[in-house]
Amino acid sequence: MSDPVNKFLKDCKTFSAFLDDLEKKTSKLDLEVNVLRRTADKGDQPSNAALQMLVDVRKMDQELKDEIRELTQTTEDNVRFLDGMLEQVLAQKKEVLHCKATVLVLNLL
């Protein structure tokens, strides 16, 4: 990727992913703080329901991370496969063009 436009677009995608991740983490922390703040208003200890909600959110978050990790791996595998296929197609195209050129030369003889 020596093309500066493609490099810039890749960098933007990476930065966008970083910002998305940061926003998700901020939202989770905001949720936890809100639960703890609301329970603190009512007494010293958070309620069982509030604690269970935090446990459930953390569990769903982990499940989501696992799914994203798996999908990312699948996507990377697909990209490698398609890159390999593209290389094969380009090599075959080059070979076909070489054969056509050879046939043209032979027809001229």
N, CA, C and O atoms as a GROMACS GRO file, in nm:
protein
  436
    1MET      N    1   0.082  -0.119   0.000
    1MET     CA    2   0.000   0.000   0.000
    1MET      C    3   0.086   0.125   0.000
    1MET      O    4   0.088   0.200   0.098
    2SER      N    5   0.154   0.147  -0.106
    2SER     CA    6   0.237   0.267  -0.114
    2SER      C    7   0.154   0.388  -0.155
    2SER      O    8   0.202   0.501  -0.149
    3ASP      N    9   0.032   0.365  -0.198
    3ASP     CA   10  -0.057   0.473  -0.238
    3ASP      C   11  -0.095   0.555  -0.115
    3ASP      O   12  -0.152   0.500  -0.020
    4PRO      N   13  -0.066   0.685  -0.115
    4PRO     CA   14  -0.094   0.768   0.004
    4PRO      C   15  -0.244   0.777   0.038
    4PRO      O   16  -0.280   0.788   0.155
    5VAL      N   17  -0.329   0.772  -0.063
    5VAL     CA   18  -0.473   0.780  -0.038
    5VAL      C   19  -0.518   0.655   0.038
    5VAL      O   20  -0.592   0.665   0.136
    6ASN      N   21  -0.474   0.539  -0.008
    6ASN     CA   22  -0.512   0.415   0.060
    6ASN      C   23  -0.457   0.410   0.202
    6ASN      O   24  -0.525   0.364   0.294
    7LYS      N   25  -0.334   0.458   0.220
    7LYS     CA   26  -0.275   0.462   0.354
    7LYS      C   27  -0.355   0.554   0.444
    7LYS      O   28  -0.382   0.521   0.560
    8PHE      N   29  -0.393   0.670   0.392
    8PHE     CA   30  -0.474   0.764   0.470
    8PHE      C   31  -0.607   0.702   0.509
    8PHE      O   32  -0.650   0.714   0.624
    9LEU      N   33  -0.674   0.636   0.414
    9LEU     CA   34  -0.803   0.572   0.443
    9LEU      C   35  -0.788   0.461   0.547
    9LEU      O   36  -0.874   0.445   0.633
   10LYS      N   37  -0.679   0.386   0.538
   10LYS     CA   38  -0.655   0.280   0.636
   10LYS      C   39  -0.633   0.342   0.774
   10LYS      O   40  -0.685   0.292   0.874
   11ASP      N   41  -0.555   0.450   0.780
   11ASP     CA   42  -0.531   0.518   0.907
   11ASP      C   43  -0.661   0.574   0.965
   11ASP      O   44  -0.683   0.568   1.086
   12CYS      N   45  -0.747   0.627   0.879
   12CYS     CA   46  -0.877   0.679   0.925
   12CYS      C   47  -0.962   0.566   0.982
   12CYS      O   48  -1.029   0.584   1.084
   13LYS      N   49  -0.960   0.451   0.915
   13LYS     CA   50  -1.038   0.336   0.963
   13LYS      C   51  -0.986   0.292   1.100
   13LYS      O   52  -1.065   0.261   1.190
   14THR      N   53  -0.854   0.288   1.116
   14THR     CA   54  -0.794   0.249   1.243
   14THR      C   55  -0.831   0.349   1.352
   14THR      O   56  -0.866   0.310   1.464
   15PHE      N   57  -0.824   0.477   1.321
   15PHE     CA   58  -0.860   0.581   1.417
   15PHE      C   59  -1.007   0.572   1.454
   15PHE      O   60  -1.044   0.588   1.570
   16SER      N   61  -1.091   0.547   1.354
   16SER     CA   62  -1.235   0.533   1.378
   16SER      C   63  -1.262   0.415   1.472
   16SER      O   64  -1.344   0.425   1.563
   17ALA      N   65  -1.194   0.303   1.449
   17ALA     CA   66  -1.212   0.186   1.536
   17ALA      C   67  -1.168   0.219   1.678
   17ALA      O   68  -1.233   0.176   1.774
   18PHE      N   69  -1.060   0.294   1.692
   18PHE     CA   70  -1.012   0.335   1.825
   18PHE      C   71  -1.117   0.421   1.895
   18PHE      O   72  -1.146   0.400   2.012
   19LEU      N   73  -1.174   0.517   1.822
   19LEU     CA   74  -1.275   0.604   1.881
   19LEU      C   75  -1.402   0.526   1.918
   19LEU      O   76  -1.462   0.551   2.022
   20ASP      N   77  -1.442   0.430   1.833
   20ASP     CA   78  -1.557   0.346   1.865
   20ASP      C   79  -1.533   0.268   1.993
   20ASP      O   80  -1.620   0.258   2.079
   21ASP      N   81  -1.414   0.211   2.005
   21ASP     CA   82  -1.379   0.135   2.124
   21ASP      C   83  -1.380   0.224   2.248
   21ASP      O   84  -1.430   0.186   2.353
   22LEU      N   85  -1.325   0.342   2.234
   22LEU     CA   86  -1.322   0.437   2.345
   22LEU      C   87  -1.464   0.476   2.387
   22LEU      O   88  -1.492   0.487   2.507
   23GLU      N   89  -1.552   0.497   2.290
   23GLU     CA   90  -1.690   0.533   2.320
   23GLU      C   91  -1.761   0.419   2.393
   23GLU      O   92  -1.838   0.443   2.485
   24LYS      N   93  -1.735   0.295   2.352
   24LYS     CA   94  -1.797   0.180   2.418
   24LYS      C   95  -1.750   0.170   2.562
   24LYS      O   96  -1.830   0.147   2.653
   25LYS      N   97  -1.620   0.188   2.584
   25LYS     CA   98  -1.567   0.181   2.720
   25LYS      C   99  -1.624   0.293   2.807
   25LYS      O  100  -1.657   0.271   2.923
   26THR      N  101  -1.636   0.411   2.750
   26THR     CA  102  -1.693   0.524   2.823
   26THR      C  103  -1.838   0.498   2.860
   26THR      O  104  -1.882   0.529   2.971
   27SER      N  105  -1.913   0.440   2.767
   27SER     CA  106  -2.054   0.409   2.795
   27SER      C  107  -2.067   0.307   2.907
   27SER      O  108  -2.154   0.319   2.993
   28LYS      N  109  -1.979   0.205   2.906
   28LYS     CA  110  -1.983   0.104   3.012
   28LYS      C  111  -1.952   0.167   3.147
   28LYS      O  112  -2.021   0.140   3.246
   29LEU      N  113  -1.850   0.249   3.151
   29LEU     CA  114  -1.814   0.314   3.277
   29LEU      C  115  -1.925   0.406   3.324
   29LEU      O  116  -1.954   0.413   3.444
   30ASP      N  117  -1.988   0.476   3.232
   30ASP     CA  118  -2.098   0.564   3.266
   30ASP      C  119  -2.213   0.485   3.327
   30ASP      O  120  -2.274   0.527   3.425
   31LEU      N  121  -2.243   0.370   3.268
   31LEU     CA  122  -2.349   0.283   3.321
   31LEU      C  123  -2.315   0.238   3.463
   31LEU      O  124  -2.400   0.245   3.552
   32GLU      N  125  -2.193   0.194   3.485
   32GLU     CA  126  -2.152   0.148   3.617
   32GLU      C  127  -2.158   0.260   3.720
   32GLU      O  128  -2.205   0.240   3.832
   33VAL      N  129  -2.111   0.377   3.682
   33VAL     CA  130  -2.113   0.491   3.773
   33VAL      C  131  -2.257   0.529   3.807
   33VAL      O  132  -2.288   0.559   3.923
   34ASN      N  133  -2.344   0.528   3.706
   34ASN     CA  134  -2.484   0.563   3.732
   34ASN      C  135  -2.550   0.464   3.827
   34ASN      O  136  -2.624   0.504   3.917
   35VAL      N  137  -2.523   0.336   3.808
   35VAL     CA  138  -2.581   0.234   3.897
   35VAL      C  139  -2.531   0.254   4.039
   35VAL      O  140  -2.608   0.254   4.134
   36LEU      N  141  -2.399   0.272   4.052
   36LEU     CA  142  -2.342   0.289   4.185
   36LEU      C  143  -2.388   0.420   4.250
   36LEU      O  144  -2.409   0.424   4.372
   37ARG      N  145  -2.402   0.525   4.172
   37ARG     CA  146  -2.445   0.654   4.226
   37ARG      C  147  -2.590   0.648   4.274
   37ARG      O  148  -2.624   0.700   4.380
   38ARG      N  149  -2.674   0.582   4.194
   38ARG     CA  150  -2.815   0.570   4.234
   38ARG      C  151  -2.831   0.486   4.360
   38ARG      O  152  -2.913   0.515   4.447
   39THR      N  153  -2.750   0.381   4.368
   39THR     CA  154  -2.761   0.297   4.487
   39THR      C  155  -2.701   0.367   4.608
   39THR      O  156  -2.747   0.345   4.721
   40ALA      N  157  -2.601   0.450   4.587
   40ALA     CA  158  -2.540   0.523   4.699
   40ALA      C  159  -2.640   0.623   4.758
   40ALA      O  160  -2.636   0.652   4.877
   41ASP      N  161  -2.729   0.675   4.672
   41ASP     CA  162  -2.830   0.769   4.721
   41ASP      C  163  -2.927   0.701   4.817
   41ASP      O  164  -2.986   0.766   4.903
   42LYS      N  165  -2.945   0.570   4.801
   42LYS     CA  166  -3.044   0.497   4.880
   42LYS      C  167  -2.983   0.430   5.003
   42LYS      O  168  -3.057   0.382   5.089
   43GLY      N  169  -2.853   0.426   5.012
   43GLY     CA  170  -2.792   0.361   5.126
   43GLY      C  171  -2.646   0.330   5.098
   43GLY      O  172  -2.590   0.372   4.996
   44ASP      N  173  -2.586   0.256   5.189
   44ASP     CA  174  -2.444   0.226   5.176
   44ASP      C  175  -2.413   0.120   5.070
   44ASP      O  176  -2.309   0.126   5.004
   45GLN      N  177  -2.502   0.025   5.054
   45GLN     CA  178  -2.476  -0.088   4.965
   45GLN      C  179  -2.563  -0.081   4.840
   45GLN      O  180  -2.681  -0.045   4.848
   46PRO      N  181  -2.505  -0.116   4.723
   46PRO     CA  182  -2.589  -0.124   4.603
   46PRO      C  183  -2.688  -0.239   4.617
   46PRO      O  184  -2.661  -0.337   4.686
   47SER      N  185  -2.800  -0.226   4.552
   47SER     CA  186  -2.902  -0.331   4.562
   47SER      C  187  -2.856  -0.455   4.485
   47SER      O  188  -2.768  -0.447   4.399
   48ASN      N  189  -2.915  -0.567   4.517
   48ASN     CA  190  -2.883  -0.692   4.446
   48ASN      C  191  -2.916  -0.680   4.298
   48ASN      O  192  -2.843  -0.731   4.213
   49ALA      N  193  -3.026  -0.611   4.267
   49ALA     CA  194  -3.065  -0.594   4.126
   49ALA      C  195  -2.961  -0.512   4.051
   49ALA      O  196  -2.927  -0.542   3.937
   50ALA      N  197  -2.911  -0.407   4.116
   50ALA     CA  198  -2.809  -0.324   4.051
   50ALA      C  199  -2.680  -0.403   4.029
   50ALA      O  200  -2.618  -0.394   3.923
   51LEU      N  201  -2.642  -0.479   4.129
   51LEU     CA  202  -2.521  -0.561   4.115
   51LEU      C  203  -2.539  -0.668   4.007
   51LEU      O  204  -2.447  -0.695   3.930
   52GLN      N  205  -2.658  -0.728   4.002
   52GLN     CA  206  -2.685  -0.830   3.900
   52GLN      C  207  -2.682  -0.767   3.761
   52GLN      O  208  -2.635  -0.828   3.665
   53MET      N  209  -2.732  -0.644   3.751
   53MET     CA  210  -2.730  -0.575   3.621
   53MET      C  211  -2.586  -0.553   3.577
   53MET      O  212  -2.554  -0.572   3.459
   54LEU      N  213  -2.500  -0.513   3.668
   54LEU     CA  214  -2.359  -0.495   3.634
   54LEU      C  215  -2.295  -0.626   3.589
   54LEU      O  216  -2.219  -0.629   3.493
   55VAL      N  217  -2.326  -0.733   3.658
   55VAL     CA  218  -2.274  -0.865   3.622
   55VAL      C  219  -2.322  -0.903   3.482
   55VAL      O  220  -2.243  -0.951   3.400
   56ASP      N  221  -2.451  -0.882   3.456
   56ASP     CA  222  -2.507  -0.915   3.325
   56ASP      C  223  -2.444  -0.832   3.214
   56ASP      O  224  -2.413  -0.884   3.106
   57VAL      N  225  -2.426  -0.703   3.239
   57VAL     CA  226  -2.365  -0.615   3.138
   57VAL      C  227  -2.222  -0.659   3.110
   57VAL      O  228  -2.179  -0.663   2.995
   58ARG      N  229  -2.148  -0.690   3.215
   58ARG     CA  230  -2.010  -0.735   3.195
   58ARG      C  231  -2.005  -0.867   3.119
   58ARG      O  232  -1.918  -0.887   3.034
   59LYS      N  233  -2.099  -0.957   3.149
   59LYS     CA  234  -2.104  -1.085   3.078
   59LYS      C  235  -2.137  -1.063   2.930
   59LYS      O  236  -2.073  -1.122   2.843
   60MET      N  237  -2.236  -0.979   2.902
   60MET     CA  238  -2.272  -0.950   2.762
   60MET      C  239  -2.156  -0.883   2.690
   60MET      O  240  -2.130  -0.911   2.573
   61ASP      N  241  -2.087  -0.795   2.760
   61ASP     CA  242  -1.972  -0.727   2.701
   61ASP      C  243  -1.864  -0.829   2.663
   61ASP      O  244  -1.807  -0.820   2.554
   62GLN      N  245  -1.837  -0.924   2.750
   62GLN     CA  246  -1.736  -1.027   2.720
   62GLN      C  247  -1.780  -1.114   2.603
   62GLN      O  248  -1.699  -1.148   2.516
   63GLU      N  249  -1.908  -1.150   2.601
   63GLU     CA  250  -1.960  -1.230   2.490
   63GLU      C  251  -1.946  -1.154   2.358
   63GLU      O  252  -1.909  -1.212   2.255
   64LEU      N  253  -1.976  -1.026   2.362
   64LEU     CA  254  -1.965  -0.944   2.242
   64LEU      C  255  -1.819  -0.935   2.196
   64LEU      O  256  -1.791  -0.945   2.077
   65LYS      N  257  -1.728  -0.916   2.290
   65LYS     CA  258  -1.585  -0.912   2.256
   65LYS      C  259  -1.540  -1.042   2.192
   65LYS      O  260  -1.465  -1.042   2.096
   66ASP      N  261  -1.588  -1.156   2.248
   66ASP     CA  262  -1.552  -1.286   2.191
   66ASP      C  263  -1.605  -1.300   2.049
   66ASP      O  264  -1.534  -1.349   1.961
   67GLU      N  265  -1.729  -1.258   2.027
   67GLU     CA  266  -1.786  -1.266   1.892
   67GLU      C  267  -1.712  -1.176   1.795
   67GLU      O  268  -1.684  -1.216   1.682
   68ILE      N  269  -1.678  -1.055   1.839
   68ILE     CA  270  -1.605  -0.962   1.753
   68ILE      C  271  -1.467  -1.019   1.719
   68ILE      O  272  -1.422  -1.010   1.605
   69ARG      N  273  -1.401  -1.078   1.818
   69ARG     CA  274  -1.270  -1.139   1.795
   69ARG      C  275  -1.281  -1.250   1.691
   69ARG      O  276  -1.198  -1.260   1.601
   70GLU      N  277  -1.384  -1.334   1.705
   70GLU     CA  278  -1.404  -1.444   1.610
   70GLU      C  279  -1.435  -1.392   1.470
   70GLU      O  280  -1.382  -1.442   1.371
   71LEU      N  281  -1.521  -1.290   1.462
   71LEU     CA  282  -1.555  -1.233   1.331
   71LEU      C  283  -1.435  -1.164   1.268
   71LEU      O  284  -1.417  -1.170   1.146
   72THR      N  285  -1.354  -1.099   1.349
   72THR     CA  286  -1.234  -1.035   1.298
   72THR      C  287  -1.139  -1.139   1.241
   72THR      O  288  -1.082  -1.119   1.134
   73GLN      N  289  -1.122  -1.249   1.311
   73GLN     CA  290  -1.035  -1.357   1.263
   73GLN      C  291  -1.089  -1.415   1.132
   73GLN      O  292  -1.012  -1.439   1.039
   74THR      N  293  -1.220  -1.436   1.125
   74THR     CA  294  -1.281  -1.488   1.002
   74THR      C  295  -1.261  -1.391   0.887
   74THR      O  296  -1.230  -1.432   0.775
   75THR      N  297  -1.278  -1.263   0.914
   75THR     CA  298  -1.258  -1.161   0.811
   75THR      C  299  -1.114  -1.162   0.762
   75THR      O  300  -1.089  -1.155   0.642
   76GLU      N  301  -1.019  -1.169   0.855
   76GLU     CA  302  -0.878  -1.172   0.816
   76GLU      C  303  -0.847  -1.297   0.734
   76GLU      O  304  -0.771  -1.290   0.637
   77ASP      N  305  -0.906  -1.410   0.772
   77ASP     CA  306  -0.886  -1.534   0.695
   77ASP      C  307  -0.944  -1.519   0.554
   77ASP      O  308  -0.882  -1.562   0.456
   78ASN      N  309  -1.061  -1.457   0.544
   78ASN     CA  310  -1.123  -1.436   0.413
   78ASN      C  311  -1.039  -1.342   0.326
   78ASN      O  312  -1.025  -1.364   0.206
   79VAL      N  313  -0.984  -1.239   0.387
   79VAL     CA  314  -0.899  -1.145   0.312
   79VAL      C  315  -0.776  -1.217   0.258
   79VAL      O  316  -0.737  -1.198   0.143
   80ARG      N  317  -0.713  -1.300   0.342
   80ARG     CA  318  -0.596  -1.375   0.296
   80ARG      C  319  -0.634  -1.470   0.182
   80ARG      O  320  -0.561  -1.481   0.084
   81PHE      N  321  -0.748  -1.537   0.196
   81PHE     CA  322  -0.794  -1.628   0.092
   81PHE      C  323  -0.818  -1.552  -0.039
   81PHE      O  324  -0.772  -1.594  -0.145
   82LEU      N  325  -0.889  -1.440  -0.030
   82LEU     CA  326  -0.919  -1.363  -0.151
   82LEU      C  327  -0.793  -1.304  -0.213
   82LEU      O  328  -0.781  -1.298  -0.336
   83ASP      N  329  -0.699  -1.260  -0.130
   83ASP     CA  330  -0.572  -1.211  -0.184
   83ASP      C  331  -0.499  -1.321  -0.260
   83ASP      O  332  -0.443  -1.297  -0.367
   84GLY      N  333  -0.500  -1.442  -0.204
   84GLY     CA  334  -0.438  -1.556  -0.271
   84GLY      C  335  -0.506  -1.588  -0.403
   84GLY      O  336  -0.441  -1.616  -0.504
   85MET      N  337  -0.638  -1.583  -0.401
   85MET     CA  338  -0.714  -1.609  -0.524
   85MET      C  339  -0.684  -1.502  -0.629
   85MET      O  340  -0.670  -1.533  -0.747
   86LEU      N  341  -0.675  -1.378  -0.586
   86LEU     CA  342  -0.645  -1.269  -0.679
   86LEU      C  343  -0.507  -1.288  -0.741
   86LEU      O  344  -0.489  -1.268  -0.861
   87GLU      N  345  -0.412  -1.327  -0.661
   87GLU     CA  346  -0.278  -1.355  -0.714
   87GLU      C  347  -0.282  -1.466  -0.819
   87GLU      O  348  -0.217  -1.456  -0.922
   88GLN      N  349  -0.359  -1.571  -0.792
   88GLN     CA  350  -0.371  -1.682  -0.888
   88GLN      C  351  -0.438  -1.636  -1.017
   88GLN      O  352  -0.394  -1.673  -1.126
   89VAL      N  353  -0.542  -1.556  -1.005
   89VAL     CA  354  -0.612  -1.507  -1.124
   89VAL      C  355  -0.519  -1.419  -1.206
   89VAL      O  356  -0.515  -1.430  -1.329
   90LEU      N  357  -0.445  -1.331  -1.139
   90LEU     CA  358  -0.353  -1.244  -1.211
   90LEU      C  359  -0.242  -1.324  -1.279
   90LEU      O  360  -0.201  -1.292  -1.391
   91ALA      N  361  -0.193  -1.428  -1.212
   91ALA     CA  362  -0.091  -1.514  -1.273
   91ALA      C  363  -0.148  -1.587  -1.394
   91ALA      O  364  -0.079  -1.600  -1.496
   92GLN      N  365  -0.271  -1.634  -1.384
   92GLN     CA  366  -0.333  -1.702  -1.498
   92GLN      C  367  -0.358  -1.605  -1.613
   92GLN      O  368  -0.342  -1.641  -1.730
   93LYS      N  369  -0.397  -1.483  -1.580
   93LYS     CA  370  -0.419  -1.381  -1.683
   93LYS      C  371  -0.288  -1.354  -1.757
   93LYS      O  372  -0.285  -1.343  -1.879
   94LYS      N  373  -0.182  -1.342  -1.680
   94LYS     CA  374  -0.050  -1.317  -1.741
   94LYS      C  375  -0.012  -1.434  -1.833
   94LYS      O  376   0.040  -1.413  -1.942
   95GLU      N  377  -0.039  -1.555  -1.788
   95GLU     CA  378  -0.007  -1.673  -1.868
   95GLU      C  379  -0.091  -1.677  -1.996
   95GLU      O  380  -0.040  -1.711  -2.103
   96VAL      N  381  -0.220  -1.642  -1.985
   96VAL     CA  382  -0.307  -1.639  -2.103
   96VAL      C  383  -0.259  -1.534  -2.202
   96VAL      O  384  -0.255  -1.559  -2.322
   97LEU      N  385  -0.223  -1.418  -2.153
   97LEU     CA  386  -0.172  -1.312  -2.242
   97LEU      C  387  -0.043  -1.356  -2.310
   97LEU      O  388  -0.022  -1.327  -2.428
   98HIS      N  389   0.042  -1.426  -2.237
   98HIS     CA  390   0.166  -1.478  -2.295
   98HIS      C  391   0.133  -1.580  -2.406
   98HIS      O  392   0.195  -1.578  -2.512
   99CYS      N  393   0.037  -1.668  -2.380
   99CYS     CA  394  -0.004  -1.768  -2.479
   99CYS      C  395  -0.062  -1.701  -2.603
   99CYS      O  396  -0.033  -1.742  -2.715
  100LYS      N  397  -0.144  -1.599  -2.583
  100LYS     CA  398  -0.202  -1.526  -2.696
  100LYS      C  399  -0.093  -1.461  -2.780
  100LYS      O  400  -0.097  -1.464  -2.903
  101ALA      N  401   0.005  -1.402  -2.712
  101ALA     CA  402   0.115  -1.337  -2.784
  101ALA      C  403   0.193  -1.442  -2.864
  101ALA      O  404   0.233  -1.417  -2.977
  102THR      N  405   0.214  -1.557  -2.804
  102THR     CA  406   0.286  -1.665  -2.872
  102THR      C  407   0.208  -1.711  -2.995
  102THR      O  408   0.267  -1.732  -3.101
  103VAL      N  409   0.078  -1.726  -2.983
  103VAL     CA  410  -0.007  -1.767  -3.097
  103VAL      C  411  -0.002  -1.662  -3.207
  103VAL      O  412   0.008  -1.697  -3.324
  104LEU      N  413  -0.008  -1.536  -3.170
  104LEU     CA  414   0.000  -1.428  -3.271
  104LEU      C  415   0.132  -1.432  -3.346
  104LEU      O  416   0.136  -1.417  -3.468
  105VAL      N  417   0.241  -1.453  -3.273
  105VAL     CA  418   0.374  -1.460  -3.335
  105VAL      C  419   0.380  -1.580  -3.428
  105VAL      O  420   0.431  -1.568  -3.540
  106LEU      N  421   0.328  -1.694  -3.385
  106LEU     CA  422   0.330  -1.813  -3.468
  106LEU      C  423   0.244  -1.796  -3.592
  106LEU      O  424   0.278  -1.848  -3.698
  107ASN      N  425   0.133  -1.725  -3.581
  107ASN     CA  426   0.047  -1.700  -3.697
  107ASN      C  427   0.114  -1.608  -3.797
  107ASN      O  428   0.086  -1.616  -3.917
  108LEU      N  429   0.201  -1.522  -3.750
  108LEU     CA  430   0.272  -1.430  -3.840
  108LEU      C  431   0.381  -1.503  -3.918
  108LEU      O  432   0.423  -1.456  -4.024
  109LEU      N  433   0.428  -1.616  -3.867
  109LEU     CA  434   0.534  -1.691  -3.934
  109LEU      C  435   0.479  -1.769  -4.046
  109LEU      O  436   0.554  -1.839  -4.115
   0.00000   0.00000   0.00000
